[in-house]
Amino acid sequence: AALAALEVALWASSQAYAPDAEEQTVSNWSGTQHVDCARYAQPESIEALEKAVEWAHTYRRRIRPVGSALSPNGAAFNPEGMLSLAMLDDVVRVDPSAMTVTVRAGARVLELVEKLR
């Protein structure tokens, strides 16, 4: 009974700290590879990203960052968890004098090129 109570308490605490995520099937762009992913998170802020990584660390879950799912062999897929950075796509800073640009991990090349024009 004590062990069952502890398991319930651990489950409840994990739900309180779990990042916004859902179970879903992820497919590559060509539809040739699929994975049923237990936790697919797509944070919209740095705080939400930190929460997802902290949750994975605390509960020893592997989460794999995923881009546009272009991999033809599905090597980037992970059924335990995937983390899309697509919503973290800001162009943070363009410094023309230093010829440098700072972007977030989800930035797409097309959007970056438009900002640089």
JOFENCOR-V614289 format. One record per backbone hydrogen bond with DSSP energy under -0.5 kcal/mol. CO is the residue of the C=O (numbers start at 1). NH is the residue of the N-H. Records with the same first field share a line. If there is no record, write none. Layout:
BEGIN
CO = NH ; NH
END
This chain:
BEGIN
1 = 5
2 = 6
3 = 7
4 = 8
5 = 9
6 = 10
7 = 11
8 = 12
9 = 13
10 = 14
11 = 15
12 = 16
13 = 17
14 = 18
22 = 40
24 = 26 ; 37
26 = 35
28 = 31
33 = 28
35 = 26 ; 37
36 = 38
37 = 24
39 = 41 ; 82
40 = 22
41 = 84
45 = 49
46 = 50
47 = 51
48 = 52
49 = 53
50 = 54
51 = 55
52 = 56
53 = 57
54 = 58
55 = 59
56 = 61
57 = 60
64 = 83
66 = 85
69 = 29
71 = 74
74 = 77
79 = 38
81 = 64
82 = 41 ; 84
83 = 66
85 = 88
87 = 89
88 = 106
90 = 92 ; 104
93 = 102
94 = 96
95 = 99 ; 100
100 = 95
102 = 92 ; 93
104 = 107
108 = 112
109 = 113
110 = 114
111 = 115
112 = 116
113 = 117
END
